């Protein structure tokens, strides 16, 4: 009979099942890699410098406060005044806030905290996006930054606040 082994239908079915499973797994992996490559965004140029128009925005008159929310957690606020010394209307601004510890080291850094205009026309102060309440050239308006939690190592001094993103038109 010379070395030929007859294969049973059961052996052929097992080999066929393995081949189908292998091809399915390979197709899924290839699809995942292609999707990851297509959905990836180009990294933003991190120059470390604030946008040019940020020099026209002046933050002043800081006041800090805290309140307990409805679930019993403490929410901290930094209120202040935002002045637009430039020639464009500001429709968005974000800041970087750095809280320091007693040794002057960074205890907590918050990036891209949205600067929200503080409306006081209703029954209670309301922080709204600058797209709703834009800041015209030469104007000032109150703002609010909100923090759900701040590091326990914070020295309770005013943090460093720097404008890192501005949209103006």
N, C-alpha and C positions, 0 to 999 in steps of 0.2 A: 504494500500500500504506500510506501515511499514517503512518509512524513506528513501527509496531509491529514489534518484532523478535522473531522466534520464539525461544523458549528451548529448549535441548536438555535432555534428561533429566540430562545430566552437570552442567549449570549449576544445575539445581534441587536435585540431590543435594548439591552443594558448599554452597549456601545453607542447606540443611536441616542439614548437619553443623556449620556455624558456629553456627547458632542453638542446637543441642543443647549444644555445648561452652560457649557463653556462659551458657546457663541452668544448666548443671552447676556452672560456676565460681561463679556468683552464689549458687547454693544452698549450696555449701560455705562461702563467705565469710559468708553470713547465719547459717548454723549455728554457725560458729566464734564469731561475735560474740555470739550468744544464749548459747552455752555459757560464754563468758568472763564474761558478765554474771551468769549464774545461779550460777557456781562461786566468784565473788568473795566474800571475807569482809569484814565490816566491820572497819576498822582499830581496834586497841585504843587506848584513851585513854592517850597517853603523857604522864603528868603529870610524869615525872622523879623522882617521890617513891617511896620503897620502901613496900610495904604496911604497914599499921598494926602488924600482929603482928610484923614484922621487928625492932621495937625490943625484943622479948622474947628474941631470940636473940643470944647472946654467943659470939663466936669468940675463941679464945685459944690459947696454947701452940703457936705455929706452928713447924714444922720443915720444912725443904726437903731434898729428896733427888732423885737422878736415877739412872736405870738404863738399860741398853741392852736393847732388845727383841730378839726372835729374828731380825729382819731387819737388825739393826745400827744402828737409829736410837735416839737418846736420848729417853727419856720422862722428864718432870719431874713431881715430886709435891710438893704442899703438904699436909702433915698437920697436924692441930690438934685442938682440943677444941671441941665445940658444946654450949652449955648453953641449956636452955629455961627461962627465968625466968617464963614466962606460965602461964596456966591451961588451955591446950589442948594436945592431942597433935599434934605436927608430923609430917606424912606426906610432905612435899615441901619442898625449899628449893633455890633457885638463887642464885648470886652473880655479881657483876660483878668481874672481876679486872683491875687496871690495873698493867702493868709500866712503869716509868719508865726513862729513859736517864740518863746522867751529868749532864745539864743540868736534870734534873727534869721533862722533857717526856715525854709519853706515847709509849712505844716500841711498846706493844701493848696492846690492850683486848680482853678476852674477855667477852662477854655471855652470860648464861643458862648458866653452867657449873653442872651439877648437883652439889649437895653430897651426897656419898655417905658413909654410915656405914661405918666401918672395923671389920670383924669380925676378931678375932684368935683365935677359938676353934679354927680348923683348923690344918693344918700350915703355912700361910702366910697373911699378912694379905689379906683380901678386901674390896674396896669394893663395898657393896651399896646399892641404892636405899632411901630412907627409907620407902617403902611396905612394904618387907620388914622393916625394923628401925626402926619409928617411935620418935620421941623424946617420952616422956611429960613432963608438967609437972614441973618441978623437977629433972629428970635431966640428966646430961651424958654424952656419948659421943664417942669419937674420930671424926674425919671425914677424908676424903681428896679432894683435887682433883687431876685428872690432865690434863697438857698434852702433846700430841704434839710441839709445837715452840714455842719462845719466841724472839722477835726477838734477833738478834745485838747490837742496840743496848742491850739491857737492862743495867742497872747492877749486877745480881746482889744487889740488896737485896730485902727482903720487899716484895711488891706490896701495893697498896691492895685490900682485899677488902670488898665491901659486899653485903649480902643484898638482892636485888631482887625475889624472888618467894618466897612462902610459902603452903603449903596446911596448914591446921590444922583439927582437928575436936574 
